[in-house]
Amino acid sequence: MSRDSRPLLTLAGIAVAMLGAIILAGGTSSRFGRSKALAELGNKPLIRHVIDPCLAVVDSVIVVVSGCEDATAYASILPAEVGLVKDTGEHRNPLHGLASGITGLDSEYTVVLACDTPFITVKVLELLFKKAVGFDAAVPRWPNDYIEPLHSVYRNRAVKEALPRITGDENTGVSGLVNALHSVRYVRLEEIRSVDPNLACFLNINTLQDLERARLSFTGQRNAQIEHCGTTEITVG
């Protein structure tokens, strides 16, 4: 799971944190009709479009799949350094998937993403990690106050402290986790537009029609960008 042992987040030249990523693969989607994670876009599975930029930024990546899903389906598509965890919780929802994944990470800060957001970029990840320094979370927020908890960076320690208070209710989502944290830095969309002008990182694939639209707009430039990027050291200040 670990690419190397050096911290990738620095503050004024001093290493301050190891970074991680949790990617929630879920299972078969009722609207999509099959596993979205394994559907192809640009000749590779959707989930690889999320994994690849994460590997350019973080030290460890964990993919969380549904407890009833055949994990062997992922064996041929996941890079060797990516960990695979089954969500065996009583209530299988994104919050419990996050809880299953974070126990396997030693990072100080972790980005949490869904597998169906193929246009996440290295620059967006860098921005969110920078914004999270010194806070329990960095969470994008729309002008109408809608938040994006599955495009957010969390401080692991704070999450682990909050989870026992909120995971007993099957109706509690990741937004409930955000509400349970003590210090949250909300990231304005204008800040995200500075690195993602069209806010494409928030586009998700819910239906086969969504996938077809994504295929039509996919140019292959993103693949080239990912292939040529190396390990990124994020500097704050």
N, C-alpha and C positions, 0 to 999 in steps of 0.2 A: 504493500500500500504506500510505503514511503519512497519518494523519489530520491531523497538524500536527507541528511540530518541537519542542514543549516536552516535557520529561520529565514523567511522570505519577506517579512515586514520589518522595516527599520524606521526609527524615529531619530532624526538628526544624526544619522549615521550609526546609531546603536541598534542592534537587533533586539526586537521586543516580542516577537510572537511567531509561532508556527501557525500555518494556515491550513484549513481543511475544507472539504466540500462534501455535502450530502446531496445525492440526486435521488429523488423519489420516483421510482419506476412504476409503483402500483401494480396493476394487473390488467385484466381485460376490461376495457371501457365499454359501458352499455351503449353510448352514442357512437363510438368508433367501431365497435363490433369485434375487436381483437386488441392485443397488446399494442399500445401506441409506441412504446419504447423501441420495438423491433421494426416498426414500419420504416420504409426507406425514403430518404430525401437526398437528392444529389448523390446517389449510389452508396449511401451509407446510412445505418440506422439512426433514427431521430436521437436516440440517447447519446450516440457518439458526437453529435453536434453540440451537446451540452458538456460531455466529458472532456472533449479535446481542449477547449479554451480553459477549463478548470485546471487541467494538467499543466498548462503553461504558467499558472499563477500559484497554485497551492502545493503543499507538501504531500497531502494524502486525500484520496477520493474514495468515498464509499457509496455504493449503489444499494438502495433498499428496495426489495421486491416483496410482493404479497406472499404471505406464508403458504398459500395454496398454489403458488405459481411454480412451474418447473424451472428451477434455477439453471439447469443445464442448457437452456435455450440461450443463456447469456455467455456461456463459456467461450464461444468462438468469436464474440464481438467485443468483449471487454479487454482492455490492455492488462497485461500481467500485474501491473502495479495498482490496479483498482480493486478494492475489496467489495465483496458481495455479502449482504446481510438480509436475512428473511425477517419480515415484520410478523411476529407471532403473537402480537398483543391481542387482547380480547376485542378491542374496538379498532378495526383496521381503517384508519384515516390518516391524513397527512401528519397530524400531530404525533400520532403513535409511531408512524414511520420515522419521523425526525428523532423521536426518543430512542428507537431501536438503533438508528445510525450513529447517534452522538456518543453512545457508550463505547464505540470502537475507535474513537478519535482522540488523539493526545494533543490536538491543536488548541491554541488559545482562542482563535476566531474561526468560525465556520460559515461558509455561504450555503444556504439551502435553496435548492432549485427543483423544479419539476422536470420530468424527462421530455415533456412536450413543448419546450420553449427553445427551438433550435437556433434562434438568432441572438442568443446571449454572446457577448464578446469579451475578449481579454480586457479591453479598456473599461467596460462597464464593471467587471469584477474588480479591477484595480481601484476604481472610484469608490465602490461600496466598501471595500476593505479599509481604504484610507479614512472614510467617514466614520467607520466603526471604532477607530482607536479611541480608547478612553470611555467608551459607552458599552452598555449591555447589548445594544443592537443598532444597526443602521438599516432603516426601513424606508423604501420609496413610498411617497404619499402623493396622491392626485389632488388637484384643487378642490374636489368635492369631499376630501378627507378619506377617500377609499385608499386602503394601504395594500402593499404587495408583499405579504409575509413570505411568499415562496420565491422572492427575488431579493432576499435580505441576508445580511451578515449578522451573526450572533456571537456573543462571548460565551464560550462553552460552559464556564463555571456558573454563570448566571442562569443559563438554561437548565443545567442539572439541578440547581437549587430551586427553580420554579416548577419544574415538571411534577414533582410529587403533589403539589397543591392543585393541579389542574387536570391531570390525566384520568381521574376517576370518572369524569363525565364524558360519555361517548359523543356528546354534541359539541364539545369544546374543540375548536379548530386552532390553527396556528395563530390566528388573530388573538385568541385568548392567551396564548403564550406572550405575545407582544404586550398585551395589557398587564400581564403579571410581572413584567420586568421593571426594574427601578429607574433605569436611565436609558431612554431610547432617543436616538438621533434620527429625526425624520428627514429624508432626502427629497428636496424639491425636484420636480420633473425638469425644471430649467437646468439644473445641474447635470442631470442624466443626458439631456439633449446635447450638452457640450461634447459628449463622446458618442452619442447615438441619436443623431438629429431626428430620425423618424420614430424613435422609441420602439424599434423593432424587437428589442429584447423582451418586451412584454407580450408579444404575439404568441399565442399558444394554439396547439392543434387539438381541437375537440372532436372534429368529424372528418370523414373522408373528403368532404368538400373543402374543409380547411387545408387538408394535406395537399389537395390538388392545386389550390390557390398558392400555397407555399412553393410547390414545384414550379409553377409558372413564373414566379418571381425570383426563383433561385438562379443565380448567374454563375456559380462556381467560384466567384472571387473569394467567398468566405473560406472555402476549403484551402485555397492558396495562402490566405492570411494565416490560418491555423498551422499549416505545414511549415511555414517559414518562421514562426515565432518560437523563441526559446524560453528557458526558465526566466521568469520575470522577478526582479527584486523591486518591491514597492517601497518608495521612500516618502515619508511624511515630514513636512517641515523643511 
